Amino acid sequence: MSWALEEWKEGLPTRALQKIQELEGQLDKLKKERQQRQFQLETLEAALQKQKQKVENEKTEGTNLKRENQSLMEICENLEKAKQKISHELQVKESQMNFQEGQLSSSKKQIEKLEQELKRCKSELERSQQAAQSADASLNPCNTPQKMFTTPLTPSQYYSGSKYEDLKEKYNKEVEERKRLEAEVKAWQAKKASQAIPQNTMNHRDIARHQASSSVFSWQQEKTPSRLSSNALQTPSRRDFSASHFSGEQEVTPSRSTLQAGKRDANSSFCDNSSSSHLLDQLKAQNQELRGKIGELELRLQGQEKEMKGQVNKWQELQLQLEKAKVELNEKEKVLNKSRDELVRTTAQYDQASAKCTALEQKLKKLTEDLSCQRQNAESARCSLEQKLKEKEKEFQEELCRQQRSFQTLDQECTQMKAKLTQELQQAKNAHNILQAELDKVTSVKNQLENKLEEFKQNACRTEQSLQASQSKENELRRRCEEMKKENSFLKSQSEQSAREVCHLQEELKKTKQCLTHSQNFAEEMKAKNTSQETMLKDLQEKINRQENSLTLDKLKLALADLEKQRDCSQDLLKKREHHIEQLSEKLSKTERESEALLSALEVKKKEFEELKEENTQFFRWKNENEQLIKQMESDKESLLSKINQLETCLKTQKIKSNEYNERVSILEMERENINVEVRNLHNVIDSKTLEVEAQKQAYAELQQKAEFSDQKHKKEMENMCVKVSELTGQVEDLKHKLQLLSSEIMNKDQRYQDLHAEYESLRDLLKSNDVLVANEAHHRNLLAFEQQSAVNNSFANIGEQGSMPSERSDCHVEADQSPENSSVLQNRVISLEFSLESQKQMNSDLQKQCEELVQIRGEIEENLVKAEQMHQSFVAETSQRISKLQEDTSIHQNVVAETLIALENKDREVQLLNGKLESEQAEIQELKKSNHLLQESLKELQFCLKL
């Protein structure tokens, strides 16, 4: 297509072609720049994506760290909970230890009782044996000297032996139980020692001493000397028992021999001892009955022991429940105390508010009195204040409108704020619910992450194993690569050598082909020569046949021999050349086959090399990925190791805390006695608190009544204030009307004053023409007369006389025109008018001052009213809020008290049930004691009968 594109350039001038070339060069440059910029853009986008990935990875790491922190916090909380559980289990085990120690002490007491009974039985046996020996001694003289019979076994001896065996069996059983209990106690102590501090093995006496020394409670300290004394008493009793047991065995043997002798001689003396056999049968029957009763009693004792164990466990559970109830009661007492403090605060605040209200009422009364006084003053100052009051009323109305607008805006803002607050509350609730859901999700995610962590750990182990395997594979692959490279180089060298050999062989082939062609040509020539020679031979033979006798025959024979020799040589050469050609063709085929095999091997090796290259690239990629994973795993390992170290430090601190808790546990055990005493007082305290709660309810009802009464009072006061405000507005309107009248009067008086001033100037001009002396004398006389008249006349008469001033003015004009004597009278009138004007000016100034004072007082009153309304509203809001809070607190306290009462009633029922069970068990124990006492009495009676 290039020729088609370049066709349009044909026929163009050189300049145009140069420009076209320049433009094409610029186009190429621009394309290259565009490609470079695209490459730069792609690189920048790749860098941006990498940075974004880094940022996302950092964010994920931050979230992971937060989650790990939360998981560590939860692990710490779980450890604390486990610690609390361990302390609780320690307390339970210590209580079980104490219970088993009590069982040990009771078993020791039973063993001591049995040992005492054994001693008593031994003494009775000795007495019975002594009695039997004395009876034998008394019977020996009666026997004949020929036959010496052994004394038969008396029933008392037989009974005492059977009783001794029964007691021995009981004693063995008690000893086995005691050993079992001691083994259990030792096991418990070993467990306790392994939990707290490892101790050396101790025998039974050391354990008893350790228990006596480690007993924390007062009741354990009181029991330790009894235990020591019982142990001290027990050791000699054991020794005595061993000795007595040995002697008893020694004594049993003669009784058995006597029994055998008695059985042998029973046939001979059957008639004599019929009464004794009857007694023996009775005693056997009684013995069997007693054995049955003893077995029943033992079974009952075992059942009672089991029941006692169950009851002790129940008692421990009840103690734990009581402790929990005490803790709850203490919390509720704290809450009640807080509520009392809040009630006291609210009552104090209510008293303060009531005092403020009374003070405000007193201030209002004072203000009303001041207003009544100021009304009287305002009535006198109506005239001068009307204009100012109008202006100020307008201003006040404008201010009122502004304040109403501001009040409306504030109301709207309040409503908007309330709506916003309600919306924010709903949003907060929704956010709370969302956060709770997120918490649940986070916990589930945490569990999933923990599972993933374990999976990651397993994967890390697997990856480490796979890394090791891959490293081994990598080493093997490297070895293989090196071997393949060596083989490749060897094959390359072989291929080069084979290529050289092929080239050499090709050259030899060419040479051999040329030789073949030459040899073929030579062979053809030789064949042609042979044919010609054969023809020549034939001709020669014919000639020879023709000329047999000629001389040339020898020559021809010689020539024939030479020709035959040449033919044989040429045939040999041909054979050699053919053989050589065959060898060369075989070599060529072999070389071709070898070259083909080498080429196929080369292709296979190339394919293997390419596969190895691909595997190597994949391996390097996998290695890089694994290195990244290993780095991540190492970082995770480091973080986990740091966390493990932190957890180890936490564990150490918790171990220290556990030791402290153990010390606290010992202190708490010391306090348990006091708690048992406090539990008894709790019921009384609860009763008193119920009474206090009822009193608080009554006080709350009284406070509600007072609040309602105060609200009614405030409402009435507000109504009175509204009535007063309406009255004040009416008075203000009256004052406005009066001020308007006063302003009109003042305008009229100003006009009159101007007229009088003009008349005064005209009169002064007229008076200047008259004589000064006459005027002065007349003036003094008229002044005295005018002063007397002005002292008599009132200010209101002067105002009334001003109405008739125009007629007097006209008269004055007439008189002034008529005679100069009236000038003195006019001067007197002018002076009196000036005096009245000055007095009116003073009155106007006084009225203005009073008006300003009234306006100030009115502003202060309005401000005080606004403040009082605000105070009242704030007080009402505060009282309503406090009342609502008190209602909520009282409802909460009532619920708490009801719950505590229900819990206490349930516990009282449980305690009553336990008391009933204890009473029934005590009655059964008393019945068993009575039956034991009866059995002992029957045993004594039987022993007495046997002695008799």
C-alpha angles and dihedrals in degrees: 000000000000091000089053091050093048095047093083089058091063114104094021121127121257094249092054090048091050090050090047089051091048090049091049090050090050088048091053091048091049091049090050091048089048091051090048091049091048089051090049090048091050091049091048091049090050090050089048091051090049091051090048090050089049091050091048090048090051090049091050089048090051091050090046090051091050091049090048090051090051091047090050090050090050090047089053090050090049089050090051090049090049089049091052090049091050091050089049091050089049090054091049091049092048089051089050089049091052090048092050090047088054089050089050092052091048091048090048090052091050090049090050089051091050091048090051089050089049091052090048091049090048091052089048089049091051090049092048091048091049089050090048091050091049089049090050090050090052092047097046096075090053093056120091118254091233097063121037108194123191115241114260122242111272119223092243091056092047092049094046091050093051091046090049091053091049091049090047091053090048090049092050090050091050091048090051091049090047091051090049092051091047090051090050091048090049091049091049091048091048090051091048091047091050090051097047116018125341111249134190121258114271134195124235095273092050090049091052091049091047090050090049092049096042095047106118103182123081093235089055090049089051091050097048097078090049089051092048091048091048090051091046090049091044098058096059090042088056090050091048089047092052091049093044090046090054092047089044090055089049089049093046092059096062090045089053090048089049089049091053092046089047090052091050092049095038092088091054096046100035097119093048095051101043091113092051091051090052089053090047091054091050091048091048091051091048090046091052091048090050091048091051090049091047090050091049090048091049091050090049090049091051091049091047090049090052091047090047090052091050091046091049089052089048089048090053090050089049090050090053090048089048091052090051090048090050091052090049091047091050090051091048090048089053090050090048091050089050090050090049091051089049090049091051090049093048092048090050091048090047090051090049091049091048089049089050090050092051090048090050090049090052090048090050090051090050090048091051090052091048089049092052089051091046092050089062090049091046092054089058091047099047098110099057097040102055099090095043091045091053092052092044091046089054089050090046091049090050090048089047090051090048091047091047090050091047089047090051091047089048090049090050090047089049091051090046090048090049091049090047091048091050090048090047089049091051090045090049090050090048089046089049091052090046090049090050089050089047089049090054089047090047091051090050090045088048091053089047090048091050089052089046089049090055089046089048090050090050089045089049090054089046091046090049089051091044089046090054090047090045091049089052089046089047091052090048090047090049090051089047090047090051090047090046090048090050091046089045091051090045090048090047090052090046091047090049090048090046089048089051090047089047090051090047091047091047089053090047088047090054090048092046090047089052089046089048092051089047091046091046090049089046090046090051089047089047090048089049088047090047091051090047090045090048089051087046089049091049089049090045091048088050088047088046090050088047096041103032094147098044125114095239092069092086091049092049091049090050089049090047091051090050091047091049090049090050090048092050091048092049091048090050090049090048092051091048091049092048091048090048090048090050090050091049092049090049090049090048092051090047092049091046091050091047091048091049090048090047091048091050090046089048091051091048090048090047090051090047089047091051091047089049089049090051091046089048092051091046089047091050090049091048089046091053091047090047091048089053090047090047091051090050090047091049090051089047088047092051091048090047091048090051089048090048090051090049090049090049090052088047089050091051091049089047090050088053088047090048089055088050089048090051089054088048089049090056089049090048090052087054088052094049092084091055089049091054088054091046092052089064091053093047094079091054090047091050091051090050090047092051088053089048091050090052089049089050090051090052090047089048090052090049090049090051090051090048091048091050090048091049090048090052090048091050091048090052091047090050090051090049090049090050090051090049091048090051089050090049091050089051090049090048090053090050089050090050090053091048091047090053090052091047092049091052090049091048090052091051090048091050091053090048090048091054091048091049091048090054091048089047092056092047091049091049090054090051093047093053089068092057126078116280098219097050089047093050094051093046089045093055091049094048091047092057091048092046093050090054091049093045091051089054098044122076127228091251090054088054089052089050092048090053088071090065093046097104092057090047089048091054090047090049091052090050092047092046089052093046101048141355090228092079090061091084090055091050091050090052091051092049091052091049090050091051090050091050091048091052090049090050090050090053090048090050092050091048091049091049091051091049090048091052091048090050091050091051091048090049091051091049090049091050091048090049090049091051091047091048091050091048091047090049093049093047090046092049091048093047093047091048091049092047091046090051090048090048090049091050092046092048091048090049091047091047091051091047092048091047091050092047091048091050091048091047092048090051091048091047089053091049091047090049091050090049091047090051091050090047091049091049090048091047089051090050090048090050090049089050090048089051091049089048090049090050090048091050090050090048089049090051090049091049091049089049090050090049091050089051 
